[in-house]
Amino acid sequence: MRQKASSAKNFAVLLVRKLFEPNELDGRNVRGIGKPALDIEKVQTIQELVYKHYPIPSTQRESLWRDCRKAVDTFLRNRKLGERCH
């Protein structure tokens, strides 16, 4: 899956698509602000995998994860109806 990813943000979105069932994504976001949160254990796994495959200094990890979180939340908001049905 890492080979398919064009960036850490894209990798995070690919992992969300792989680790969650479509119905687990409906009406949710990463942190649960204004909507229910995604499963925290799966989100932590995604975060760990991002850090493993995109190693950066620990001082930059928070910024990297924030960008990944925004990308995942954007993906969740923009999912097409067809993606929700299978």
C-alpha positions in Angstrom: 0.0 0.0 0.0 2.9 2.3 0.7 4.0 2.0 -2.9 0.6 3.2 -4.1 0.7 6.3 -1.9 1.9 9.6 -3.4 2.4 11.2 0.0 1.9 10.7 3.8 -1.5 12.3 3.5 -2.5 9.9 0.7 -1.1 7.0 2.6 -3.3 7.9 5.7 -6.4 8.0 3.5 -5.5 4.7 1.9 -5.1 3.1 5.3 -8.5 4.5 6.4 -10.1 2.9 3.4 -8.4 -0.4 4.1 -8.9 -0.6 7.9 -12.5 0.7 8.2 -15.7 -0.7 6.7 -17.7 1.9 4.7 -20.4 2.0 7.4 -17.8 2.9 10.0 -16.9 6.0 8.1 -20.4 7.5 7.6 -20.8 10.8 9.4 -17.5 10.6 11.3 -14.2 12.4 11.5 -10.8 11.7 13.0 -11.1 13.6 16.3 -14.9 13.6 16.8 -15.4 17.3 16.6 -19.0 18.0 15.7 -19.4 14.4 14.6 -18.6 11.0 16.2 -15.0 10.1 16.1 -13.5 7.2 14.1 -12.3 4.2 16.2 -9.4 5.6 18.2 -7.3 2.4 18.2 -7.5 2.2 14.4 -6.6 5.9 14.1 -3.6 5.3 16.4 -2.5 2.4 14.2 -2.7 4.6 11.1 -0.7 7.3 12.8 2.0 4.8 13.8 2.2 3.5 10.3 2.5 7.0 8.8 5.4 7.7 11.2 7.0 4.4 10.4 6.8 4.8 6.6 7.4 8.6 6.6 10.1 9.1 9.2 10.7 12.7 10.2 12.1 14.3 13.3 9.8 14.1 16.3 9.5 17.9 16.4 7.7 17.7 13.0 5.4 14.7 13.8 2.5 16.8 15.1 2.5 18.9 11.9 2.6 15.8 9.7 -0.2 14.1 11.6 -2.3 17.3 11.5 -1.9 17.3 7.7 -2.9 13.7 7.5 -5.8 14.2 9.8 -7.1 17.0 7.6 -6.7 14.9 4.5 -8.7 12.0 6.1 -11.4 14.4 7.3 -11.6 15.9 3.7 -11.9 12.3 2.3 -14.7 11.5 4.8 -16.6 14.7 3.9 -16.3 14.1 0.2 -17.1 10.4 0.0 -19.5 9.7 -2.8 -22.8 8.0 -2.1 -21.7 5.0 -4.2 -18.7 4.4 -1.9 -21.1 4.3 1.1 -23.2 1.5 -0.3 -20.8 -1.4 -0.6 
